[in-house]
Amino acid sequence: FAIDCAFLGPAGPDGLRRVVAVRHDLPPWRGIVWYTRGSDGVVELAAGALARSGTEAGDSVHFEPT
């Protein structure tokens, strides 16, 4: 199944991580996503999730423990 990926920069002192790039609707089983400058992590989501949420490069995200 296809996925979206949000590539994230390192966490700042406030815990926020900047979205440095997004890739929409990546086909299954390709195994290759080109290097994204400035990223040190990635979040994989269901295809279409990034478009529905309006997430794009330059946005900030924060993760909280559950």
All heavy atoms as TSV, in Angstrom:
chain	resi	resn	atom	element	x	y	z
A	1	PHE	N	N	0.845	-1.175	0.000
A	1	PHE	CA	C	0.000	0.000	0.000
A	1	PHE	C	C	0.887	1.234	0.000
A	1	PHE	O	O	1.991	1.227	0.513
A	1	PHE	CB	C	-0.965	-0.004	1.186
A	1	PHE	CG	C	-0.314	-0.151	2.522
A	1	PHE	CD1	C	0.086	0.952	3.241
A	1	PHE	CD2	C	-0.097	-1.409	3.058
A	1	PHE	CE1	C	0.687	0.825	4.478
A	1	PHE	CE2	C	0.491	-1.560	4.294
A	1	PHE	CZ	C	0.892	-0.437	5.008
A	2	ALA	N	N	0.416	2.288	-0.576
A	2	ALA	CA	C	1.172	3.535	-0.662
A	2	ALA	C	C	1.176	4.252	0.685
A	2	ALA	O	O	0.280	4.060	1.505
A	2	ALA	CB	C	0.548	4.425	-1.732
A	3	ILE	N	N	2.205	5.069	0.915
A	3	ILE	CA	C	2.317	5.844	2.150
A	3	ILE	C	C	2.734	7.275	1.839
A	3	ILE	O	O	3.245	7.576	0.758
A	3	ILE	CB	C	3.325	5.226	3.145
A	3	ILE	CG1	C	4.733	5.177	2.537
A	3	ILE	CG2	C	2.861	3.858	3.613
A	3	ILE	CD1	C	5.818	4.781	3.528
A	4	ASP	N	N	2.517	8.174	2.792
A	4	ASP	CA	C	3.082	9.518	2.798
A	4	ASP	C	C	4.217	9.515	3.813
A	4	ASP	O	O	4.176	8.768	4.798
A	4	ASP	CB	C	2.052	10.556	3.263
A	4	ASP	CG	C	0.963	10.843	2.251
A	4	ASP	OD1	O	1.053	10.362	1.103
A	4	ASP	OD2	O	0.013	11.551	2.622
A	5	CYS	N	N	5.224	10.361	3.585
A	5	CYS	CA	C	6.322	10.499	4.546
A	5	CYS	C	C	6.555	11.965	4.847
A	5	CYS	O	O	6.598	12.799	3.939
A	5	CYS	CB	C	7.609	9.907	3.985
A	5	CYS	SG	S	7.608	8.117	3.875
A	6	ALA	N	N	6.705	12.284	6.123
A	6	ALA	CA	C	7.085	13.621	6.573
A	6	ALA	C	C	8.488	13.494	7.163
A	6	ALA	O	O	8.691	12.757	8.132
A	6	ALA	CB	C	6.112	14.148	7.616
A	7	PHE	N	N	9.447	14.171	6.560
A	7	PHE	CA	C	10.829	14.134	7.023
A	7	PHE	C	C	11.044	15.273	8.005
A	7	PHE	O	O	10.698	16.423	7.727
A	7	PHE	CB	C	11.789	14.240	5.838
A	7	PHE	CG	C	11.725	13.046	4.945
A	7	PHE	CD1	C	10.800	12.988	3.921
A	7	PHE	CD2	C	12.545	11.959	5.157
A	7	PHE	CE1	C	10.720	11.876	3.100
A	7	PHE	CE2	C	12.467	10.842	4.357
A	7	PHE	CZ	C	11.550	10.798	3.324
A	8	LEU	N	N	11.605	14.945	9.176
A	8	LEU	CA	C	11.694	15.884	10.293
A	8	LEU	C	C	13.134	16.226	10.628
A	8	LEU	O	O	14.016	15.363	10.600
A	8	LEU	CB	C	11.038	15.281	11.529
A	8	LEU	CG	C	9.614	14.771	11.347
A	8	LEU	CD1	C	9.138	14.095	12.615
A	8	LEU	CD2	C	8.680	15.889	10.927
A	9	GLY	N	N	13.341	17.480	10.977
A	9	GLY	CA	C	14.633	17.918	11.472
A	9	GLY	C	C	14.775	17.570	12.942
A	9	GLY	O	O	13.835	17.062	13.567
A	10	PRO	N	N	15.932	17.865	13.522
A	10	PRO	CA	C	16.138	17.553	14.943
A	10	PRO	C	C	15.229	18.393	15.827
A	10	PRO	O	O	14.807	19.483	15.454
A	10	PRO	CB	C	17.606	17.902	15.177
A	10	PRO	CG	C	17.981	18.812	14.059
A	10	PRO	CD	C	17.093	18.495	12.903
A	11	ALA	N	N	14.952	17.874	17.012
A	11	ALA	CA	C	14.109	18.584	17.976
A	11	ALA	C	C	14.851	19.795	18.528
A	11	ALA	O	O	16.037	19.724	18.846
A	11	ALA	CB	C	13.706	17.654	19.113
A	12	GLY	N	N	14.135	20.898	18.613
A	12	GLY	CA	C	14.694	22.100	19.224
A	12	GLY	C	C	14.551	22.034	20.733
A	12	GLY	O	O	13.996	21.076	21.283
A	13	PRO	N	N	15.015	23.054	21.437
A	13	PRO	CA	C	14.931	23.060	22.906
A	13	PRO	C	C	13.492	23.018	23.421
A	13	PRO	O	O	13.244	22.575	24.531
A	13	PRO	CB	C	15.624	24.362	23.318
A	13	PRO	CG	C	15.813	25.147	22.082
A	13	PRO	CD	C	15.658	24.236	20.912
A	14	ASP	N	N	12.549	23.458	22.597
A	14	ASP	CA	C	11.141	23.440	22.994
A	14	ASP	C	C	10.447	22.127	22.619
A	14	ASP	O	O	9.258	21.959	22.836
A	14	ASP	CB	C	10.394	24.609	22.369
A	14	ASP	CG	C	10.526	24.641	20.856
A	14	ASP	OD1	O	11.171	23.739	20.270
A	14	ASP	OD2	O	9.990	25.589	20.249
A	15	GLY	N	N	11.205	21.190	22.026
A	15	GLY	CA	C	10.652	19.893	21.648
A	15	GLY	C	C	10.020	19.860	20.271
A	15	GLY	O	O	9.630	18.806	19.794
A	16	LEU	N	N	9.919	21.021	19.620
A	16	LEU	CA	C	9.335	21.057	18.281
A	16	LEU	C	C	10.321	20.533	17.246
A	16	LEU	O	O	11.529	20.737	17.366
A	16	LEU	CB	C	8.939	22.488	17.905
A	16	LEU	CG	C	7.781	23.094	18.671
A	16	LEU	CD1	C	7.582	24.543	18.232
A	16	LEU	CD2	C	6.520	22.300	18.454
A	17	ARG	N	N	9.768	19.865	16.249
A	17	ARG	CA	C	10.577	19.391	15.121
A	17	ARG	C	C	10.014	19.998	13.847
A	17	ARG	O	O	8.810	19.996	13.637
A	17	ARG	CB	C	10.545	17.869	15.044
A	17	ARG	CG	C	11.210	17.232	16.267
A	17	ARG	CD	C	11.224	15.763	16.179
A	17	ARG	NE	N	12.121	15.362	15.113
A	17	ARG	CZ	C	12.773	14.206	15.097
A	17	ARG	NH1	N	12.612	13.354	16.058
A	17	ARG	NH2	N	13.554	13.895	14.092
A	18	ARG	N	N	10.885	20.541	13.015
A	18	ARG	CA	C	10.458	21.170	11.781
A	18	ARG	C	C	10.314	20.121	10.689
A	18	ARG	O	O	11.141	19.223	10.561
A	18	ARG	CB	C	11.478	22.218	11.358
A	18	ARG	CG	C	11.040	23.072	10.185
A	18	ARG	CD	C	12.002	24.225	9.936
A	18	ARG	NE	N	13.342	23.786	9.627
A	18	ARG	CZ	C	13.783	23.504	8.404
A	18	ARG	NH1	N	12.981	23.606	7.385
A	18	ARG	NH2	N	15.011	23.109	8.221
A	19	VAL	N	N	9.261	20.209	9.915
A	19	VAL	CA	C	9.072	19.348	8.748
A	19	VAL	C	C	9.952	19.919	7.641
A	19	VAL	O	O	9.754	21.063	7.222
A	19	VAL	CB	C	7.592	19.312	8.304
A	19	VAL	CG1	C	7.431	18.461	7.054
A	19	VAL	CG2	C	6.704	18.798	9.426
A	20	VAL	N	N	10.953	19.150	7.211
A	20	VAL	CA	C	11.875	19.654	6.193
A	20	VAL	C	C	11.469	19.229	4.787
A	20	VAL	O	O	11.873	19.854	3.814
A	20	VAL	CB	C	13.342	19.262	6.485
A	20	VAL	CG1	C	13.810	19.910	7.777
A	20	VAL	CG2	C	13.527	17.769	6.550
A	21	ALA	N	N	10.666	18.181	4.666
A	21	ALA	CA	C	10.178	17.738	3.350
A	21	ALA	C	C	9.022	16.782	3.543
A	21	ALA	O	O	8.904	16.141	4.586
A	21	ALA	CB	C	11.288	17.052	2.564
A	22	VAL	N	N	8.169	16.732	2.553
A	22	VAL	CA	C	7.093	15.741	2.539
A	22	VAL	C	C	7.114	15.022	1.206
A	22	VAL	O	O	7.500	15.587	0.181
A	22	VAL	CB	C	5.701	16.382	2.785
A	22	VAL	CG1	C	5.605	16.978	4.172
A	22	VAL	CG2	C	5.374	17.424	1.750
A	23	ARG	N	N	6.734	13.764	1.231
A	23	ARG	CA	C	6.593	12.964	0.016
A	23	ARG	C	C	5.221	12.322	0.085
A	23	ARG	O	O	4.888	11.665	1.069
A	23	ARG	CB	C	7.672	11.888	-0.095
A	23	ARG	CG	C	9.092	12.416	-0.118
A	23	ARG	CD	C	9.409	13.161	-1.407
A	23	ARG	NE	N	10.802	13.558	-1.459
A	23	ARG	CZ	C	11.271	14.727	-1.048
A	23	ARG	NH1	N	10.456	15.602	-0.526
A	23	ARG	NH2	N	12.541	15.009	-1.130
A	24	HIS	N	N	4.441	12.533	-0.953
A	24	HIS	CA	C	3.068	12.047	-0.998
A	24	HIS	C	C	2.963	10.771	-1.826
A	24	HIS	O	O	3.641	10.643	-2.863
A	24	HIS	CB	C	2.147	13.101	-1.620
A	24	HIS	CG	C	2.110	14.382	-0.865
A	24	HIS	ND1	N	1.285	14.575	0.218
A	24	HIS	CD2	C	2.799	15.534	-1.014
A	24	HIS	CE1	C	1.466	15.792	0.684
A	24	HIS	NE2	N	2.379	16.393	-0.043
A	25	ASP	N	N	2.124	9.860	-1.361
A	25	ASP	CA	C	1.707	8.701	-2.147
A	25	ASP	C	C	2.876	7.892	-2.712
A	25	ASP	O	O	2.920	7.584	-3.901
A	25	ASP	CB	C	0.780	9.169	-3.273
A	25	ASP	CG	C	-0.126	8.055	-3.763
A	25	ASP	OD1	O	-0.463	7.163	-2.965
A	25	ASP	OD2	O	-0.490	8.094	-4.950
A	26	LEU	N	N	3.837	7.564	-1.848
A	26	LEU	CA	C	4.976	6.746	-2.280
A	26	LEU	C	C	4.496	5.326	-2.567
A	26	LEU	O	O	3.796	4.729	-1.745
A	26	LEU	CB	C	6.065	6.715	-1.212
A	26	LEU	CG	C	6.744	8.053	-0.936
A	26	LEU	CD1	C	7.626	7.939	0.292
A	26	LEU	CD2	C	7.547	8.489	-2.142
A	27	PRO	N	N	4.874	4.781	-3.718
A	27	PRO	CA	C	4.405	3.433	-4.057
A	27	PRO	C	C	5.009	2.376	-3.132
A	27	PRO	O	O	6.105	2.563	-2.591
A	27	PRO	CB	C	4.867	3.225	-5.494
A	27	PRO	CG	C	5.822	4.306	-5.796
A	27	PRO	CD	C	5.687	5.368	-4.748
A	28	PRO	N	N	4.318	1.271	-2.954
A	28	PRO	CA	C	4.808	0.220	-2.045
A	28	PRO	C	C	6.052	-0.482	-2.573
A	28	PRO	O	O	6.241	-0.596	-3.775
A	28	PRO	CB	C	3.623	-0.740	-1.957
A	28	PRO	CG	C	2.848	-0.525	-3.196
A	28	PRO	CD	C	3.041	0.920	-3.570
A	29	TRP	N	N	6.870	-0.899	-1.610
A	29	TRP	CA	C	8.012	-1.764	-1.860
A	29	TRP	C	C	9.056	-1.188	-2.794
A	29	TRP	O	O	9.736	-1.913	-3.493
A	29	TRP	CB	C	7.556	-3.136	-2.366
A	29	TRP	CG	C	6.683	-3.811	-1.377
A	29	TRP	CD1	C	5.333	-3.996	-1.484
A	29	TRP	CD2	C	7.059	-4.361	-0.117
A	29	TRP	NE1	N	4.850	-4.629	-0.361
A	29	TRP	CE2	C	5.893	-4.872	0.491
A	29	TRP	CE3	C	8.261	-4.453	0.563
A	29	TRP	CZ2	C	5.910	-5.466	1.744
A	29	TRP	CZ3	C	8.272	-5.056	1.806
A	29	TRP	CH2	C	7.109	-5.553	2.373
A	30	ARG	N	N	9.221	0.118	-2.818
A	30	ARG	CA	C	10.291	0.713	-3.632
A	30	ARG	C	C	11.605	0.702	-2.873
A	30	ARG	O	O	12.648	0.549	-3.470
A	30	ARG	CB	C	9.948	2.144	-4.054
A	30	ARG	CG	C	8.758	2.223	-4.939
A	30	ARG	CD	C	9.015	1.543	-6.254
A	30	ARG	NE	N	7.718	1.384	-6.905
A	30	ARG	CZ	C	7.542	1.371	-8.176
A	30	ARG	NH1	N	8.553	1.456	-8.976
A	30	ARG	NH2	N	6.342	1.241	-8.674
A	31	GLY	N	N	11.525	0.951	-1.564
A	31	GLY	CA	C	12.727	0.870	-0.733
A	31	GLY	C	C	13.658	2.056	-0.855
A	31	GLY	O	O	14.652	2.125	-0.171
A	32	ILE	N	N	13.388	2.998	-1.768
A	32	ILE	CA	C	14.290	4.139	-1.935
A	32	ILE	C	C	13.505	5.437	-1.817
A	32	ILE	O	O	12.511	5.638	-2.489
A	32	ILE	CB	C	14.983	4.117	-3.315
A	32	ILE	CG1	C	15.958	2.959	-3.393
A	32	ILE	CG2	C	15.703	5.429	-3.577
A	32	ILE	CD1	C	16.678	2.860	-4.713
A	33	VAL	N	N	13.984	6.292	-0.927
A	33	VAL	CA	C	13.536	7.679	-0.864
A	33	VAL	C	C	14.824	8.472	-0.796
A	33	VAL	O	O	15.665	8.237	0.060
A	33	VAL	CB	C	12.659	7.949	0.375
A	33	VAL	CG1	C	12.354	9.428	0.493
A	33	VAL	CG2	C	11.379	7.146	0.303
A	34	TRP	N	N	15.017	9.385	-1.715
A	34	TRP	CA	C	16.276	10.125	-1.779
A	34	TRP	C	C	16.516	10.898	-0.500
A	34	TRP	O	O	15.586	11.337	0.165
A	34	TRP	CB	C	16.275	11.045	-2.996
A	34	TRP	CG	C	16.161	10.252	-4.253
A	34	TRP	CD1	C	15.087	10.202	-5.076
A	34	TRP	CD2	C	17.113	9.340	-4.783
A	34	TRP	NE1	N	15.326	9.320	-6.110
A	34	TRP	CE2	C	16.552	8.774	-5.956
A	34	TRP	CE3	C	18.383	8.934	-4.395
A	34	TRP	CZ2	C	17.222	7.848	-6.740
A	34	TRP	CZ3	C	19.053	8.001	-5.174
A	34	TRP	CH2	C	18.481	7.472	-6.321
A	35	TYR	N	N	17.789	11.081	-0.189
A	35	TYR	CA	C	18.213	11.812	0.993
A	35	TYR	C	C	17.523	13.165	1.057
A	35	TYR	O	O	17.393	13.861	0.047
A	35	TYR	CB	C	19.731	12.001	0.964
A	35	TYR	CG	C	20.254	12.897	2.043
A	35	TYR	CD1	C	20.309	12.456	3.359
A	35	TYR	CD2	C	20.664	14.185	1.750
A	35	TYR	CE1	C	20.782	13.282	4.355
A	35	TYR	CE2	C	21.137	15.014	2.747
A	35	TYR	CZ	C	21.194	14.558	4.047
A	35	TYR	OH	O	21.659	15.369	5.026
A	36	THR	N	N	17.088	13.525	2.229
A	36	THR	CA	C	16.448	14.819	2.450
A	36	THR	C	C	17.328	15.624	3.386
A	36	THR	O	O	17.463	15.286	4.567
A	36	THR	CB	C	15.038	14.633	3.045
A	36	THR	OG1	O	14.284	13.794	2.170
A	36	THR	CG2	C	14.334	15.947	3.196
A	37	ARG	N	N	17.935	16.665	2.864
A	37	ARG	CA	C	18.886	17.483	3.621
A	37	ARG	C	C	18.233	18.063	4.883
A	37	ARG	O	O	17.135	18.609	4.825
A	37	ARG	CB	C	19.389	18.609	2.748
A	37	ARG	CG	C	20.460	19.413	3.395
A	37	ARG	CD	C	20.935	20.489	2.468
A	37	ARG	NE	N	22.133	21.086	3.034
A	37	ARG	CZ	C	23.002	21.762	2.366
A	37	ARG	NH1	N	22.831	21.957	1.081
A	37	ARG	NH2	N	24.051	22.265	2.960
A	38	GLY	N	N	18.911	17.895	6.007
A	38	GLY	CA	C	18.444	18.457	7.262
A	38	GLY	C	C	17.532	17.553	8.071
A	38	GLY	O	O	17.162	17.889	9.173
A	39	SER	N	N	17.175	16.397	7.517
A	39	SER	CA	C	16.275	15.521	8.280
A	39	SER	C	C	17.068	14.521	9.108
A	39	SER	O	O	18.154	14.112	8.732
A	39	SER	CB	C	15.309	14.785	7.355
A	39	SER	OG	O	15.979	13.814	6.601
A	40	ASP	N	N	16.502	14.169	10.252
A	40	ASP	CA	C	17.101	13.097	11.044
A	40	ASP	C	C	16.035	12.120	11.518
A	40	ASP	O	O	16.275	11.322	12.411
A	40	ASP	CB	C	17.938	13.642	12.194
A	40	ASP	CG	C	17.126	14.155	13.373
A	40	ASP	OD1	O	15.899	14.348	13.215
A	40	ASP	OD2	O	17.700	14.355	14.440
A	41	GLY	N	N	14.871	12.187	10.898
A	41	GLY	CA	C	13.802	11.256	11.224
A	41	GLY	C	C	12.690	11.364	10.199
A	41	GLY	O	O	12.642	12.311	9.414
A	42	VAL	N	N	11.823	10.374	10.212
A	42	VAL	CA	C	10.703	10.363	9.271
A	42	VAL	C	C	9.482	9.771	9.957
A	42	VAL	O	O	9.608	8.893	10.807
A	42	VAL	CB	C	11.052	9.572	7.986
A	42	VAL	CG1	C	11.321	8.112	8.290
A	42	VAL	CG2	C	9.970	9.702	6.936
A	43	VAL	N	N	8.324	10.290	9.591
A	43	VAL	CA	C	7.065	9.730	10.055
A	43	VAL	C	C	6.353	9.189	8.823
A	43	VAL	O	O	6.189	9.914	7.829
A	43	VAL	CB	C	6.184	10.788	10.753
A	43	VAL	CG1	C	4.838	10.201	11.130
A	43	VAL	CG2	C	6.894	11.333	11.978
A	44	GLU	N	N	5.979	7.925	8.866
A	44	GLU	CA	C	5.242	7.299	7.768
A	44	GLU	C	C	3.756	7.282	8.111
A	44	GLU	O	O	3.381	6.904	9.217
A	44	GLU	CB	C	5.740	5.874	7.538
A	44	GLU	CG	C	7.191	5.817	7.130
A	44	GLU	CD	C	7.702	4.387	6.968
A	44	GLU	OE1	O	6.945	3.425	7.266
A	44	GLU	OE2	O	8.851	4.228	6.562
A	45	LEU	N	N	2.943	7.720	7.160
A	45	LEU	CA	C	1.500	7.839	7.368
A	45	LEU	C	C	0.758	7.207	6.199
A	45	LEU	O	O	1.332	6.993	5.129
A	45	LEU	CB	C	1.117	9.314	7.461
A	45	LEU	CG	C	1.835	10.103	8.543
A	45	LEU	CD1	C	1.879	11.570	8.194
A	45	LEU	CD2	C	1.133	9.893	9.855
A	46	ALA	N	N	-0.513	6.952	6.401
A	46	ALA	CA	C	-1.343	6.442	5.310
A	46	ALA	C	C	-1.348	7.457	4.171
A	46	ALA	O	O	-1.330	8.673	4.404
A	46	ALA	CB	C	-2.762	6.198	5.803
A	47	ALA	N	N	-1.345	6.963	2.941
A	47	ALA	CA	C	-1.370	7.840	1.777
A	47	ALA	C	C	-2.548	8.798	1.878
A	47	ALA	O	O	-3.660	8.409	2.225
A	47	ALA	CB	C	-1.451	7.019	0.503
A	48	GLY	N	N	-2.286	10.070	1.621
A	48	GLY	CA	C	-3.321	11.096	1.674
A	48	GLY	C	C	-3.401	11.831	2.995
A	48	GLY	O	O	-4.028	12.888	3.086
A	49	ALA	N	N	-2.779	11.304	4.049
A	49	ALA	CA	C	-2.875	11.923	5.377
A	49	ALA	C	C	-2.242	13.310	5.408
A	49	ALA	O	O	-2.788	14.231	6.030
A	49	ALA	CB	C	-2.233	11.030	6.433
A	50	LEU	N	N	-1.104	13.486	4.747
A	50	LEU	CA	C	-0.450	14.791	4.762
A	50	LEU	C	C	-1.265	15.831	4.007
A	50	LEU	O	O	-1.377	16.976	4.438
A	50	LEU	CB	C	0.959	14.687	4.177
A	50	LEU	CG	C	1.957	13.885	5.027
A	50	LEU	CD1	C	3.275	13.724	4.296
A	50	LEU	CD2	C	2.160	14.537	6.378
A	51	ALA	N	N	-1.841	15.449	2.884
A	51	ALA	CA	C	-2.678	16.388	2.123
A	51	ALA	C	C	-3.926	16.769	2.923
A	51	ALA	O	O	-4.299	17.945	2.978
A	51	ALA	CB	C	-3.069	15.779	0.784
A	52	ARG	N	N	-4.551	15.796	3.577
A	52	ARG	CA	C	-5.758	16.080	4.364
A	52	ARG	C	C	-5.473	17.012	5.532
A	52	ARG	O	O	-6.288	17.864	5.877
A	52	ARG	CB	C	-6.391	14.784	4.874
A	52	ARG	CG	C	-7.145	14.013	3.816
A	52	ARG	CD	C	-7.959	12.881	4.398
A	52	ARG	NE	N	-7.175	11.908	5.132
A	52	ARG	CZ	C	-6.522	10.875	4.585
A	52	ARG	NH1	N	-6.556	10.689	3.284
A	52	ARG	NH2	N	-5.853	10.045	5.341
A	53	SER	N	N	-4.300	16.875	6.130
A	53	SER	CA	C	-3.966	17.714	7.287
A	53	SER	C	C	-3.343	19.045	6.869
A	53	SER	O	O	-3.186	19.936	7.704
A	53	SER	CB	C	-3.002	16.971	8.216
A	53	SER	OG	O	-1.737	16.826	7.596
A	54	GLY	N	N	-2.946	19.158	5.607
A	54	GLY	CA	C	-2.308	20.385	5.133
A	54	GLY	C	C	-0.858	20.513	5.553
A	54	GLY	O	O	-0.274	21.586	5.465
A	55	THR	N	N	-0.253	19.426	6.011
A	55	THR	CA	C	1.133	19.451	6.464
A	55	THR	C	C	2.066	19.659	5.285
A	55	THR	O	O	1.953	18.994	4.256
A	55	THR	CB	C	1.493	18.134	7.173
A	55	THR	OG1	O	0.585	17.943	8.268
A	55	THR	CG2	C	2.914	18.158	7.695
A	56	GLU	N	N	3.013	20.596	5.447
A	56	GLU	CA	C	3.982	20.855	4.384
A	56	GLU	C	C	5.314	21.265	4.993
A	56	GLU	O	O	5.401	21.532	6.202
A	56	GLU	CB	C	3.460	21.919	3.427
A	56	GLU	CG	C	3.032	23.194	4.087
A	56	GLU	CD	C	2.333	24.136	3.121
A	56	GLU	OE1	O	1.587	23.673	2.248
A	56	GLU	OE2	O	2.547	25.340	3.260
A	57	ALA	N	N	6.345	21.315	4.165
A	57	ALA	CA	C	7.677	21.702	4.629
A	57	ALA	C	C	7.596	23.076	5.289
A	57	ALA	O	O	6.905	23.971	4.816
A	57	ALA	CB	C	8.649	21.718	3.462
A	58	GLY	N	N	8.287	23.211	6.416
A	58	GLY	CA	C	8.287	24.450	7.178
A	58	GLY	C	C	7.372	24.405	8.388
A	58	GLY	O	O	7.531	25.209	9.307
A	59	ASP	N	N	6.409	23.489	8.401
A	59	ASP	CA	C	5.541	23.328	9.565
A	59	ASP	C	C	6.348	22.748	10.717
A	59	ASP	O	O	7.413	22.169	10.520
A	59	ASP	CB	C	4.376	22.377	9.250
A	59	ASP	CG	C	3.354	22.982	8.301
A	59	ASP	OD1	O	3.416	24.198	8.043
A	59	ASP	OD2	O	2.494	22.212	7.812
A	60	SER	N	N	5.830	22.884	11.908
A	60	SER	CA	C	6.453	22.299	13.097
A	60	SER	C	C	5.521	21.267	13.695
A	60	SER	O	O	4.288	21.427	13.653
A	60	SER	CB	C	6.763	23.364	14.141
A	60	SER	OG	O	7.744	24.243	13.661
A	61	VAL	N	N	6.113	20.215	14.261
A	61	VAL	CA	C	5.328	19.175	14.935
A	61	VAL	C	C	5.954	18.927	16.306
A	61	VAL	O	O	7.131	19.197	16.533
A	61	VAL	CB	C	5.258	17.865	14.128
A	61	VAL	CG1	C	4.534	18.064	12.814
A	61	VAL	CG2	C	6.643	17.294	13.863
A	62	HIS	N	N	5.151	18.405	17.200
A	62	HIS	CA	C	5.598	18.075	18.552
A	62	HIS	C	C	5.007	16.732	18.922
A	62	HIS	O	O	3.817	16.504	18.721
A	62	HIS	CB	C	5.137	19.152	19.527
A	62	HIS	CG	C	5.629	18.933	20.910
A	62	HIS	ND1	N	4.892	18.274	21.867
A	62	HIS	CD2	C	6.784	19.288	21.497
A	62	HIS	CE1	C	5.594	18.247	22.990
A	62	HIS	NE2	N	6.743	18.846	22.788
A	63	PHE	N	N	5.824	15.851	19.446
A	63	PHE	CA	C	5.367	14.530	19.861
A	63	PHE	C	C	5.320	14.474	21.383
A	63	PHE	O	O	6.224	14.952	22.048
A	63	PHE	CB	C	6.306	13.443	19.329
A	63	PHE	CG	C	6.318	13.370	17.840
A	63	PHE	CD1	C	7.297	14.006	17.106
A	63	PHE	CD2	C	5.329	12.666	17.161
A	63	PHE	CE1	C	7.312	13.956	15.722
A	63	PHE	CE2	C	5.319	12.600	15.781
A	63	PHE	CZ	C	6.307	13.252	15.066
A	64	GLU	N	N	4.252	13.882	21.878
A	64	GLU	CA	C	4.105	13.725	23.315
A	64	GLU	C	C	3.994	12.244	23.652
A	64	GLU	O	O	3.393	11.486	22.899
A	64	GLU	CB	C	2.843	14.445	23.800
A	64	GLU	CG	C	2.916	15.940	23.602
A	64	GLU	CD	C	1.684	16.645	24.134
A	64	GLU	OE1	O	0.830	16.001	24.783
A	64	GLU	OE2	O	1.577	17.854	23.891
A	65	PRO	N	N	4.571	11.840	24.772
A	65	PRO	CA	C	4.453	10.436	25.180
A	65	PRO	C	C	2.979	10.086	25.485
A	65	PRO	O	O	2.222	10.944	25.931
A	65	PRO	CB	C	5.309	10.326	26.434
A	65	PRO	CG	C	5.649	11.705	26.839
A	65	PRO	CD	C	5.316	12.639	25.723
A	66	THR	N	N	2.623	8.865	25.209
A	66	THR	CA	C	1.252	8.422	25.500
A	66	THR	C	C	1.209	7.664	26.801
A	66	THR	O	O	2.163	7.183	27.306
A	66	THR	CB	C	0.718	7.528	24.383
A	66	THR	OG1	O	1.582	6.427	24.214
A	66	THR	CG2	C	0.593	8.306	23.103
